Amino acid sequence: MEYQKYYLKEFEYLDGANEIIMNIVDINFERMTIHIAETNQGKITVKEYDLKRDNKYNLYFEYGLFRNKINVDDFEDMENA
């Protein structure tokens, strides 16, 4: 599986107070990590998260204080949206 198919795909996350836009910057399948560019209140940060697989082998990472499950396949190509 190549990370290019995921590159810069976007996901909108509501944390209760703010809308956070996430874009995939890189996925390393050997290390099982994902780098996400997060836009929150006009600030952009890049963070690394551990990738995991659920019981159906779908990729996800845990986000935020409550470790919410964010599925990689939920990210969308915004050019085609």
Secondary structure, 3 states (H helix, E strand, C coil): CCHHHCCCCEEEEECCCCEEEEEEEEEECCCCEEEEEEEECCEEEEEEEECEECCCCCEEEEECCCCEEEEHHHCECCCCC
